């Protein structure tokens, strides 16, 4: 575990396949996103989000879950 990062969340997104490079660039620019993985099944991408506390983790997850119509749609269960 990285020092000082005490809160983690997995976030799933539905990926527009043609937008993978743009998605990778946009999500890679968010400091709290530590891993981006393509997966099969009901969604296309899973992210590992890590932050100093639950409030910052939730804020980062909310930023990520703002849809980018040309790129991704957040998964809602």
KOLGU-4560 file (N, C-alpha, C; in nm, 3 decimals, padded with zeros to 5 digits):
<recs>
<n_xx: 00.085 n_yy: -00.118 n_zz: 00.000 ca_xx: 00.000 ca_yy: 00.000 ca_zz: 00.000 c_xx: 00.089 c_yy: 00.124 c_zz: 00.000 mol: A seq: 1 type: UNK>
<n_xx: 00.054 n_yy: 00.222 n_zz: -00.081 ca_xx: 00.130 ca_yy: 00.346 ca_zz: -00.086 c_xx: 00.106 c_yy: 00.424 c_zz: 00.042 mol: A seq: 2 type: UNK>
<n_xx: 00.213 n_yy: 00.479 n_zz: 00.100 ca_xx: 00.204 ca_yy: 00.553 ca_zz: 00.226 c_xx: 00.105 c_yy: 00.668 c_zz: 00.214 mol: A seq: 3 type: UNK>
<n_xx: 00.017 n_yy: 00.681 n_zz: 00.313 ca_xx: -00.076 ca_yy: 00.792 ca_zz: 00.319 c_xx: -00.206 c_yy: 00.770 c_zz: 00.242 mol: A seq: 4 type: UNK>
<n_xx: -00.216 n_yy: 00.665 n_zz: 00.162 ca_xx: -00.339 ca_yy: 00.639 ca_zz: 00.087 c_xx: -00.415 c_yy: 00.529 c_zz: 00.159 mol: A seq: 5 type: UNK>
<n_xx: -00.518 n_yy: 00.569 n_zz: 00.235 ca_xx: -00.586 ca_yy: 00.475 ca_zz: 00.324 c_xx: -00.722 c_yy: 00.431 c_zz: 00.273 mol: A seq: 6 type: UNK>
<n_xx: -00.769 n_yy: 00.488 n_zz: 00.163 ca_xx: -00.900 ca_yy: 00.454 ca_zz: 00.112 c_xx: -00.889 c_yy: 00.412 c_zz: -00.034 mol: A seq: 7 type: UNK>
<n_xx: -00.960 n_yy: 00.306 n_zz: -00.070 ca_xx: -00.956 ca_yy: 00.254 ca_zz: -00.207 c_xx: -01.096 c_yy: 00.222 c_zz: -00.255 mol: A seq: 8 type: UNK>
<n_xx: -01.114 n_yy: 00.229 n_zz: -00.386 ca_xx: -01.242 ca_yy: 00.190 ca_zz: -00.447 c_xx: -01.214 c_yy: 00.137 c_zz: -00.586 mol: A seq: 9 type: UNK>
<n_xx: -01.294 n_yy: 00.039 n_zz: -00.628 ca_xx: -01.293 ca_yy: -00.005 ca_zz: -00.766 c_xx: -01.410 c_yy: 00.063 c_zz: -00.835 mol: A seq: 10 type: UNK>
<n_xx: -01.386 n_yy: 00.120 n_zz: -00.952 ca_xx: -01.489 ca_yy: 00.189 ca_zz: -01.029 c_xx: -01.497 c_yy: 00.121 c_zz: -01.165 mol: A seq: 11 type: UNK>
<n_xx: -01.618 n_yy: 00.087 n_zz: -01.209 ca_xx: -01.635 ca_yy: 00.024 ca_zz: -01.339 c_xx: -01.700 c_yy: 00.122 c_zz: -01.436 mol: A seq: 12 type: UNK>
<n_xx: -01.656 n_yy: 00.116 n_zz: -01.560 ca_xx: -01.707 ca_yy: 00.203 ca_zz: -01.665 c_xx: -01.739 c_yy: 00.122 c_zz: -01.789 mol: A seq: 13 type: UNK>
<n_xx: -01.844 n_yy: 00.165 n_zz: -01.860 ca_xx: -01.872 ca_yy: 00.109 ca_zz: -01.991 c_xx: -01.790 c_yy: 00.189 c_zz: -02.092 mol: A seq: 14 type: UNK>
<n_xx: -01.710 n_yy: 00.122 n_zz: -02.167 ca_xx: -01.614 ca_yy: 00.184 ca_zz: -02.257 c_xx: -01.667 c_yy: 00.191 c_zz: -02.400 mol: A seq: 15 type: UNK>
<n_xx: -01.648 n_yy: 00.304 n_zz: -02.464 ca_xx: -01.667 ca_yy: 00.315 ca_zz: -02.608 c_xx: -01.536 c_yy: 00.267 c_zz: -02.669 mol: A seq: 16 type: UNK>
<n_xx: -01.535 n_yy: 00.150 n_zz: -02.730 ca_xx: -01.410 ca_yy: 00.086 ca_zz: -02.774 c_xx: -01.321 c_yy: 00.177 c_zz: -02.857 mol: A seq: 17 type: UNK>
<n_xx: -01.379 n_yy: 00.258 n_zz: -02.943 ca_xx: -01.297 ca_yy: 00.345 ca_zz: -03.029 c_xx: -01.228 c_yy: 00.456 c_zz: -02.951 mol: A seq: 18 type: UNK>
<n_xx: -01.269 n_yy: 00.477 n_zz: -02.826 ca_xx: -01.215 ca_yy: 00.587 ca_zz: -02.747 c_xx: -01.112 c_yy: 00.543 c_zz: -02.644 mol: A seq: 19 type: UNK>
<n_xx: -01.059 n_yy: 00.421 n_zz: -02.655 ca_xx: -00.967 ca_yy: 00.369 ca_zz: -02.554 c_xx: -00.849 c_yy: 00.461 c_zz: -02.529 mol: A seq: 20 type: UNK>
<n_xx: -00.785 n_yy: 00.511 n_zz: -02.633 ca_xx: -00.667 ca_yy: 00.597 ca_zz: -02.614 c_xx: -00.704 c_yy: 00.726 c_zz: -02.541 mol: A seq: 21 type: UNK>
<n_xx: -00.815 n_yy: 00.788 n_zz: -02.580 ca_xx: -00.860 ca_yy: 00.910 ca_zz: -02.514 c_xx: -00.895 c_yy: 00.882 c_zz: -02.368 mol: A seq: 22 type: UNK>
<n_xx: -00.963 n_yy: 00.771 n_zz: -02.343 ca_xx: -00.998 ca_yy: 00.732 ca_zz: -02.207 c_xx: -00.873 c_yy: 00.715 c_zz: -02.122 mol: A seq: 23 type: UNK>
<n_xx: -00.775 n_yy: 00.644 n_zz: -02.176 ca_xx: -00.651 ca_yy: 00.619 ca_zz: -02.101 c_xx: -00.581 c_yy: 00.750 c_zz: -02.067 mol: A seq: 24 type: UNK>
<n_xx: -00.579 n_yy: 00.844 n_zz: -02.160 ca_xx: -00.515 ca_yy: 00.974 ca_zz: -02.134 c_xx: -00.591 c_yy: 01.052 c_zz: -02.027 mol: A seq: 25 type: UNK>
<n_xx: -00.724 n_yy: 01.060 n_zz: -02.039 ca_xx: -00.803 ca_yy: 01.137 ca_zz: -01.943 c_xx: -00.795 c_yy: 01.077 c_zz: -01.803 mol: A seq: 26 type: UNK>
<n_xx: -00.813 n_yy: 00.947 n_zz: -01.793 ca_xx: -00.809 ca_yy: 00.885 ca_zz: -01.661 c_xx: -00.668 c_yy: 00.882 c_zz: -01.604 mol: A seq: 27 type: UNK>
<n_xx: -00.568 n_yy: 00.869 n_zz: -01.690 ca_xx: -00.429 ca_yy: 00.870 ca_zz: -01.645 c_xx: -00.387 c_yy: 01.004 c_zz: -01.587 mol: A seq: 28 type: UNK>
<n_xx: -00.459 n_yy: 01.109 n_zz: -01.621 ca_xx: -00.428 ca_yy: 01.243 ca_zz: -01.569 c_xx: -00.487 c_yy: 01.266 c_zz: -01.430 mol: A seq: 29 type: UNK>
<n_xx: -00.570 n_yy: 01.175 n_zz: -01.382 ca_xx: -00.629 ca_yy: 01.188 ca_zz: -01.248 c_xx: -00.536 c_yy: 01.119 c_zz: -01.149 mol: A seq: 30 type: UNK>
<n_xx: -00.474 n_yy: 01.194 n_zz: -01.057 ca_xx: -00.373 ca_yy: 01.136 ca_zz: -00.967 c_xx: -00.422 c_yy: 01.018 c_zz: -00.883 mol: A seq: 31 type: UNK>
<n_xx: -00.549 n_yy: 01.017 n_zz: -00.849 ca_xx: -00.602 ca_yy: 00.910 ca_zz: -00.763 c_xx: -00.624 c_yy: 00.779 c_zz: -00.838 mol: A seq: 32 type: UNK>
<n_xx: -00.621 n_yy: 00.781 n_zz: -00.969 ca_xx: -00.640 ca_yy: 00.657 ca_zz: -01.047 c_xx: -00.505 c_yy: 00.585 c_zz: -01.052 mol: A seq: 33 type: UNK>
<n_xx: -00.498 n_yy: 00.471 n_zz: -00.987 ca_xx: -00.372 ca_yy: 00.397 ca_zz: -00.978 c_xx: -00.360 c_yy: 00.282 c_zz: -01.076 mol: A seq: 34 type: UNK>
<n_xx: -00.473 n_yy: 00.227 n_zz: -01.121 ca_xx: -00.471 ca_yy: 00.118 ca_zz: -01.219 c_xx: -00.590 c_yy: 00.135 c_zz: -01.312 mol: A seq: 35 type: UNK>
<n_xx: -00.567 n_yy: 00.104 n_zz: -01.440 ca_xx: -00.673 ca_yy: 00.102 ca_zz: -01.540 c_xx: -00.662 c_yy: -00.033 c_zz: -01.609 mol: A seq: 36 type: UNK>
<n_xx: -00.771 n_yy: -00.110 n_zz: -01.608 ca_xx: -00.766 ca_yy: -00.243 ca_zz: -01.669 c_xx: -00.888 c_yy: -00.264 c_zz: -01.759 mol: A seq: 37 type: UNK>
<n_xx: -00.863 n_yy: -00.316 n_zz: -01.877 ca_xx: -00.971 ca_yy: -00.358 ca_zz: -01.966 c_xx: -01.019 c_yy: -00.495 c_zz: -01.919 mol: A seq: 38 type: UNK>
<n_xx: -01.151 n_yy: -00.513 n_zz: -01.915 ca_xx: -01.207 ca_yy: -00.640 ca_zz: -01.872 c_xx: -01.323 c_yy: -00.678 c_zz: -01.963 mol: A seq: 39 type: UNK>
<n_xx: -01.360 n_yy: -00.805 n_zz: -01.961 ca_xx: -01.475 ca_yy: -00.852 ca_zz: -02.037 c_xx: -01.599 c_yy: -00.851 c_zz: -01.950 mol: A seq: 40 type: UNK>
<n_xx: -01.711 n_yy: -00.885 n_zz: -02.008 ca_xx: -01.834 ca_yy: -00.893 ca_zz: -01.930 c_xx: -01.922 c_yy: -00.771 c_zz: -01.951 mol: A seq: 41 type: UNK>
<n_xx: -01.991 n_yy: -00.731 n_zz: -01.846 ca_xx: -02.089 ca_yy: -00.623 ca_zz: -01.855 c_xx: -02.028 c_yy: -00.483 c_zz: -01.863 mol: A seq: 42 type: UNK>
<n_xx: -01.900 n_yy: -00.471 n_zz: -01.839 ca_xx: -01.836 ca_yy: -00.339 ca_zz: -01.847 c_xx: -01.700 c_yy: -00.356 c_zz: -01.913 mol: A seq: 43 type: UNK>
<n_xx: -01.643 n_yy: -00.248 n_zz: -01.957 ca_xx: -01.519 ca_yy: -00.258 ca_zz: -02.033 c_xx: -01.394 c_yy: -00.223 c_zz: -01.957 mol: A seq: 44 type: UNK>
<n_xx: -01.407 n_yy: -00.143 n_zz: -01.849 ca_xx: -01.290 ca_yy: -00.094 ca_zz: -01.777 c_xx: -01.317 c_yy: -00.100 c_zz: -01.627 mol: A seq: 45 type: UNK>
<n_xx: -01.215 n_yy: -00.138 n_zz: -01.551 ca_xx: -01.222 ca_yy: -00.128 ca_zz: -01.406 c_xx: -01.101 c_yy: -00.046 c_zz: -01.361 mol: A seq: 46 type: UNK>
<n_xx: -01.125 n_yy: 00.046 n_zz: -01.268 ca_xx: -01.020 ca_yy: 00.135 ca_zz: -01.218 c_xx: -00.998 c_yy: 00.110 c_zz: -01.070 mol: A seq: 47 type: UNK>
<n_xx: -00.875 n_yy: 00.122 n_zz: -01.026 ca_xx: -00.844 ca_yy: 00.125 ca_zz: -00.884 c_xx: -00.818 c_yy: 00.270 c_zz: -00.848 mol: A seq: 48 type: UNK>
<n_xx: -00.903 n_yy: 00.324 n_zz: -00.761 ca_xx: -00.892 ca_yy: 00.462 ca_zz: -00.715 c_xx: -00.844 c_yy: 00.458 c_zz: -00.570 mol: A seq: 49 type: UNK>
<n_xx: -00.737 n_yy: 00.535 n_zz: -00.540 ca_xx: -00.684 ca_yy: 00.539 ca_zz: -00.403 c_xx: -00.668 c_yy: 00.683 c_zz: -00.360 mol: A seq: 50 type: UNK>
<n_xx: -00.704 n_yy: 00.711 n_zz: -00.234 ca_xx: -00.696 ca_yy: 00.847 ca_zz: -00.182 c_xx: -00.662 c_yy: 00.843 c_zz: -00.033 mol: A seq: 51 type: UNK>
<n_xx: -00.638 n_yy: 00.962 n_zz: 00.022 ca_xx: -00.596 ca_yy: 00.971 ca_zz: 00.162 c_xx: -00.708 c_yy: 00.936 c_zz: 00.260 mol: A seq: 52 type: UNK>
<n_xx: -00.834 n_yy: 00.956 n_zz: 00.220 ca_xx: -00.946 ca_yy: 00.922 ca_zz: 00.308 c_xx: -01.071 c_yy: 00.897 c_zz: 00.224 mol: A seq: 53 type: UNK>
<n_xx: -01.179 n_yy: 00.855 n_zz: 00.291 ca_xx: -01.302 ca_yy: 00.821 ca_zz: 00.220 c_xx: -01.364 c_yy: 00.940 c_zz: 00.148 mol: A seq: 54 type: UNK>
<n_xx: -01.354 n_yy: 01.058 n_zz: 00.207 ca_xx: -01.412 ca_yy: 01.177 ca_zz: 00.143 c_xx: -01.342 c_yy: 01.206 c_zz: 00.011 mol: A seq: 55 type: UNK>
<n_xx: -01.210 n_yy: 01.203 n_zz: 00.010 ca_xx: -01.135 ca_yy: 01.228 ca_zz: -00.114 c_xx: -01.154 c_yy: 01.115 c_zz: -00.214 mol: A seq: 56 type: UNK>
<n_xx: -01.167 n_yy: 00.994 n_zz: -00.165 ca_xx: -01.189 ca_yy: 00.880 ca_zz: -00.255 c_xx: -01.326 c_yy: 00.895 c_zz: -00.322 mol: A seq: 57 type: UNK>
<n_xx: -01.427 n_yy: 00.932 n_zz: -00.245 ca_xx: -01.561 ca_yy: 00.950 ca_zz: -00.301 c_xx: -01.563 c_yy: 01.066 c_zz: -00.400 mol: A seq: 58 type: UNK>
<n_xx: -01.490 n_yy: 01.174 n_zz: -00.369 ca_xx: -01.483 ca_yy: 01.287 ca_zz: -00.461 c_xx: -01.417 c_yy: 01.250 c_zz: -00.592 mol: A seq: 59 type: UNK>
<n_xx: -01.310 n_yy: 01.174 n_zz: -00.585 ca_xx: -01.241 ca_yy: 01.129 ca_zz: -00.706 c_xx: -01.330 c_yy: 01.036 c_zz: -00.787 mol: A seq: 60 type: UNK>
<n_xx: -01.400 n_yy: 00.949 n_zz: -00.718 ca_xx: -01.489 ca_yy: 00.856 ca_zz: -00.787 c_xx: -01.603 c_yy: 00.932 c_zz: -00.855 mol: A seq: 61 type: UNK>
<n_xx: -01.652 n_yy: 01.037 n_zz: -00.790 ca_xx: -01.759 ca_yy: 01.118 ca_zz: -00.851 c_xx: -01.709 c_yy: 01.187 c_zz: -00.976 mol: A seq: 62 type: UNK>
<n_xx: -01.586 n_yy: 01.238 n_zz: -00.973 ca_xx: -01.527 ca_yy: 01.301 ca_zz: -01.091 c_xx: -01.518 c_yy: 01.201 c_zz: -01.205 mol: A seq: 63 type: UNK>
<n_xx: -01.472 n_yy: 01.083 n_zz: -01.175 ca_xx: -01.458 ca_yy: 00.978 ca_zz: -01.276 c_xx: -01.595 c_yy: 00.938 c_zz: -01.330 mol: A seq: 64 type: UNK>
<n_xx: -01.695 n_yy: 00.937 n_zz: -01.242 ca_xx: -01.828 ca_yy: 00.891 ca_zz: -01.282 c_xx: -01.909 c_yy: 00.997 c_zz: -01.354 mol: A seq: 65 type: UNK>
<n_xx: -01.851 n_yy: 01.114 n_zz: -01.379 ca_xx: -01.916 ca_yy: 01.211 ca_zz: -01.465 c_xx: -01.899 c_yy: 01.161 c_zz: -01.607 mol: A seq: 66 type: UNK>
<n_xx: -02.009 n_yy: 01.135 n_zz: -01.678 ca_xx: -01.996 ca_yy: 01.074 ca_zz: -01.810 c_xx: -01.917 c_yy: 01.160 c_zz: -01.909 mol: A seq: 67 type: UNK>
<n_xx: -01.845 n_yy: 01.094 n_zz: -01.992 ca_xx: -01.777 ca_yy: 01.153 ca_zz: -02.106 c_xx: -01.842 c_yy: 01.086 c_zz: -02.227 mol: A seq: 68 type: UNK>
<n_xx: -01.945 n_yy: 01.147 n_zz: -02.287 ca_xx: -02.028 ca_yy: 01.078 ca_zz: -02.387 c_xx: -01.950 c_yy: 01.011 c_zz: -02.499 mol: A seq: 69 type: UNK>
<n_xx: -01.839 n_yy: 01.067 n_zz: -02.539 ca_xx: -01.762 ca_yy: 01.008 ca_zz: -02.647 c_xx: -01.666 c_yy: 00.900 c_zz: -02.597 mol: A seq: 70 type: UNK>
<n_xx: -01.659 n_yy: 00.883 n_zz: -02.466 ca_xx: -01.554 ca_yy: 00.798 ca_zz: -02.410 c_xx: -01.608 c_yy: 00.687 c_zz: -02.321 mol: A seq: 71 type: UNK>
<n_xx: -01.681 n_yy: 00.722 n_zz: -02.216 ca_xx: -01.728 ca_yy: 00.620 ca_zz: -02.122 c_xx: -01.859 c_yy: 00.661 c_zz: -02.057 mol: A seq: 72 type: UNK>
<n_xx: -01.923 n_yy: 00.561 n_zz: -01.998 ca_xx: -02.045 ca_yy: 00.580 ca_zz: -01.920 c_xx: -02.023 c_yy: 00.506 c_zz: -01.790 mol: A seq: 73 type: UNK>
<n_xx: -02.046 n_yy: 00.571 n_zz: -01.674 ca_xx: -02.030 ca_yy: 00.501 ca_zz: -01.547 c_xx: -02.132 c_yy: 00.389 c_zz: -01.534 mol: A seq: 74 type: UNK>
<n_xx: -02.091 n_yy: 00.279 n_zz: -01.470 ca_xx: -02.182 ca_yy: 00.167 ca_zz: -01.443 c_xx: -02.258 c_yy: 00.196 c_zz: -01.317 mol: A seq: 75 type: UNK>
<n_xx: -02.389 n_yy: 00.187 n_zz: -01.323 ca_xx: -02.473 ca_yy: 00.203 ca_zz: -01.204 c_xx: -02.538 c_yy: 00.069 c_zz: -01.174 mol: A seq: 76 type: UNK>
<n_xx: -02.526 n_yy: 00.024 n_zz: -01.049 ca_xx: -02.589 ca_yy: -00.103 ca_zz: -01.012 c_xx: -02.716 c_yy: -00.079 c_zz: -00.937 mol: A seq: 77 type: UNK>
</recs>
